[in-house]
């Protein structure tokens, strides 16, 4: 589930893969109105942080999808 919407993913997909396949971005930008879509894709740049529904942050580019995972991408500007 992403932002309250049920989504599908394939086994082995990262959170980033699933999010980018469903839209054009991952989260909001901390310093403006822009949206972020990841940058380095290897877990170094800090650009792909999103949050689980419970508020726990995770790197979208290195985290594999788990069954029942619930994510929040809106309002994550301070992730």
trRosetta pair geometry for C-beta under 8 A, 3 or more apart (Angstrom, degrees):
i j d omega theta_ij theta_ji phi_ij phi_ji
1 4 6.6 -2 173 -130 111 12
1 5 6.6 155 -159 72 71 33
1 6 5.6 -39 -101 -96 78 50
1 7 6.8 141 -114 17 24 82
1 53 7.4 14 88 -53 114 132
1 69 7.3 -165 33 99 66 53
1 70 4.5 -6 65 -117 109 78
1 71 7.0 173 92 27 58 64
2 5 5.6 -31 69 62 72 88
2 7 5.1 12 9 -4 110 135
2 18 7.8 -178 -53 129 137 112
2 19 6.8 154 -125 -104 151 84
2 22 7.0 138 50 81 156 160
2 70 7.9 -176 -75 -158 32 49
2 71 4.9 -12 -112 68 72 102
2 72 7.8 161 -160 -88 55 23
2 73 6.3 11 -173 -5 101 113
3 71 7.4 -31 -30 99 58 73
3 72 6.1 97 -86 -132 62 53
3 73 5.8 -63 -50 36 111 85
3 74 5.4 68 -115 5 126 108
7 18 6.6 113 129 173 132 112
7 22 5.7 -39 -137 -83 135 154
9 13 4.4 -128 -180 58 107 146
9 17 7.6 106 -146 94 108 98
9 18 4.1 -32 -103 -103 120 127
9 65 4.4 -156 106 -118 153 175
10 13 4.8 108 59 -35 74 112
10 65 7.9 113 66 43 39 143
11 65 7.9 -129 -119 71 30 109
12 64 6.8 -55 -142 -140 26 115
13 17 4.5 -133 -162 82 89 127
13 18 5.0 93 143 -52 135 93
13 64 7.1 120 81 -152 42 68
13 65 4.9 19 77 -1 93 126
14 17 4.7 104 51 1 77 100
14 18 7.2 -146 91 0 44 86
14 60 6.6 101 145 160 102 59
14 61 6.0 26 153 -162 151 28
14 62 6.7 -17 -138 -78 130 6
14 63 6.2 104 -159 69 83 47
14 64 5.9 -69 -104 -96 54 45
14 65 7.1 153 -163 -26 11 78
15 18 5.9 -60 -152 40 32 110
15 19 6.1 28 155 -17 68 111
15 50 6.5 -143 147 43 138 132
15 58 6.7 99 1 109 163 120
15 59 8.0 151 49 112 126 42
15 60 4.0 -110 96 -142 107 70
15 61 7.7 -69 61 -35 86 21
15 63 4.8 12 -5 80 118 102
15 64 7.6 156 -29 -164 73 4
15 65 6.2 141 -76 -74 58 71
15 69 7.7 -117 -98 142 103 154
15 71 6.7 138 -150 -89 121 154
16 19 5.8 -59 -143 40 29 107
16 20 6.0 19 164 -12 67 111
16 26 6.5 -29 -123 -97 76 129
16 38 5.5 54 -143 -66 130 150
16 41 7.4 -177 122 -126 164 75
16 48 5.6 -23 -90 -161 118 141
16 60 3.9 112 -65 135 78 98
16 61 4.5 25 -24 -86 150 54
17 20 6.3 -62 -143 41 23 103
17 21 6.2 22 159 -19 62 111
18 21 5.9 -60 -147 36 26 110
18 22 6.6 11 159 -9 62 111
18 65 5.7 87 -33 -73 145 130
19 22 6.1 -69 -151 42 29 102
19 23 6.6 -45 172 46 66 94
19 25 7.8 -57 150 108 110 34
19 26 5.2 72 124 -112 148 72
19 50 7.2 175 -72 -48 157 157
19 60 6.1 -36 16 -160 140 140
19 71 7.7 -91 -78 110 114 156
19 73 6.7 133 -137 -82 130 148
20 23 7.1 -93 -135 69 26 55
20 24 7.4 34 -145 -136 66 21
20 25 7.9 66 -104 -58 69 5
20 26 7.1 -27 -63 -66 81 86
20 37 6.6 83 -105 -160 107 95
20 38 7.5 -57 -63 12 128 128
24 35 7.3 85 100 99 90 140
24 37 6.6 -56 155 -94 61 127
25 35 3.6 -8 -151 145 167 125
25 36 6.1 106 -164 67 101 33
25 37 4.9 -90 -119 -76 59 82
25 73 7.8 146 111 165 85 133
26 35 7.5 151 44 169 50 91
26 36 5.5 -50 56 96 97 82
26 37 5.7 139 -5 -120 92 33
26 38 5.9 87 -19 -38 143 84
26 47 8.0 103 54 137 141 76
26 48 5.5 -40 139 -143 173 71
26 50 5.9 -116 170 -60 97 113
26 60 5.4 -146 -146 21 135 167
26 73 6.1 -135 167 -141 46 122
27 35 7.0 167 91 -159 25 74
27 36 5.3 -14 65 51 75 106
27 48 7.6 129 13 -158 116 37
27 49 6.8 -54 29 85 163 60
27 50 5.3 -168 -61 -94 125 79
27 73 4.9 -128 -90 -162 70 79
27 74 7.9 -161 -136 -74 63 24
27 76 4.4 -66 -150 76 123 120
27 77 7.3 178 156 -77 99 42
27 79 6.2 -26 173 -1 162 144
28 33 7.8 -58 -152 -158 101 34
28 34 7.7 128 -161 88 58 46
28 35 6.1 -58 -104 -111 44 60
28 36 7.0 40 122 4 9 94
28 73 7.9 137 -13 158 72 68
28 74 7.1 68 -29 -143 111 44
28 75 7.1 60 8 -55 135 11
28 76 6.0 151 32 61 89 64
28 77 4.1 -47 99 -76 118 86
29 32 5.1 -9 95 59 127 78
29 33 7.2 19 49 76 108 13
29 34 4.2 27 -1 72 144 87
29 35 6.6 -131 -23 -91 90 10
29 36 5.4 130 -77 -46 76 98
29 77 6.6 6 84 -132 26 91
30 77 5.1 136 -101 172 48 80
30 78 6.2 95 -119 -90 99 48
36 47 5.5 -156 -176 180 129 87
36 48 7.2 -155 131 -92 117 44
38 41 5.9 72 156 -76 124 69
38 45 7.9 111 -170 66 58 127
38 47 5.5 127 -137 103 31 109
38 48 4.2 24 -101 -81 87 112
38 60 6.7 -109 -79 79 115 116
38 61 5.6 121 -137 -66 130 116
39 45 4.4 -87 72 104 119 165
39 47 4.1 83 0 23 106 159
39 48 7.5 -146 15 -38 68 90
40 43 7.4 -92 92 32 117 25
40 44 4.8 -62 102 54 165 96
40 45 3.9 153 -7 -18 116 117
40 47 7.1 135 7 24 81 117
40 61 7.5 159 80 91 73 176
41 61 5.1 -165 -144 -149 42 137
42 61 6.8 -59 -29 134 12 135
42 62 7.5 54 -177 -70 30 108
43 59 5.3 66 -121 153 85 161
43 61 5.7 -153 -61 86 65 109
43 62 4.1 22 -73 -37 122 139
45 48 7.6 77 73 -5 96 87
46 49 6.4 -10 -171 -25 62 112
48 59 5.7 67 86 -164 103 69
48 60 4.1 -116 161 44 109 99
48 61 4.7 99 59 -21 166 97
49 57 5.2 -6 -167 -168 111 114
49 58 7.1 150 -146 75 64 28
49 59 6.2 -44 -90 -96 61 54
49 60 7.2 -173 -101 -10 10 88
49 76 7.0 -159 114 159 84 120
49 79 3.8 176 119 124 115 122
50 57 7.4 155 85 -149 27 65
50 58 6.4 -27 67 64 73 79
50 60 5.1 61 4 -60 112 110
50 71 5.6 25 136 -169 130 115
50 72 6.9 173 175 76 91 50
50 73 5.2 -35 -134 -98 119 75
50 76 5.7 -5 -138 -171 54 174
50 79 6.4 -52 -107 -128 16 161
51 55 5.7 -24 -175 -147 130 29
51 56 6.4 142 -158 71 77 36
51 57 5.3 -48 -97 -94 76 54
51 58 7.2 129 -116 16 28 77
51 71 6.9 139 84 -158 44 66
51 72 4.8 -22 76 59 97 99
51 73 8.0 177 35 -78 72 35
51 76 5.3 -171 0 -113 104 117
51 79 5.8 -144 -45 -117 95 108
52 55 6.9 -29 71 39 76 23
52 56 4.4 7 32 55 117 93
52 57 7.9 -128 6 -66 76 11
52 58 6.4 65 -37 -7 89 119
52 69 7.1 -98 -124 -164 96 83
52 70 6.4 76 -170 79 74 69
52 71 6.2 -62 -114 -101 41 56
52 72 7.3 40 126 11 13 88
53 70 3.7 -12 -18 113 128 115
53 71 6.8 -90 -44 -67 73 9
53 72 5.7 116 -99 -34 51 102
54 70 8.0 94 -18 75 74 109
57 79 5.1 137 -121 -172 117 87
58 63 4.7 31 162 -52 122 161
59 62 4.7 20 99 36 122 98
59 63 5.7 147 74 -21 63 100
60 63 6.3 -64 -123 39 23 105
65 69 6.0 -135 -160 23 66 146
66 69 4.6 110 62 -54 81 111
72 75 6.7 -41 160 64 116 99
72 76 6.2 149 114 -59 87 111
73 76 5.8 -71 -157 7 32 132
76 79 4.3 20 172 -50 96 117
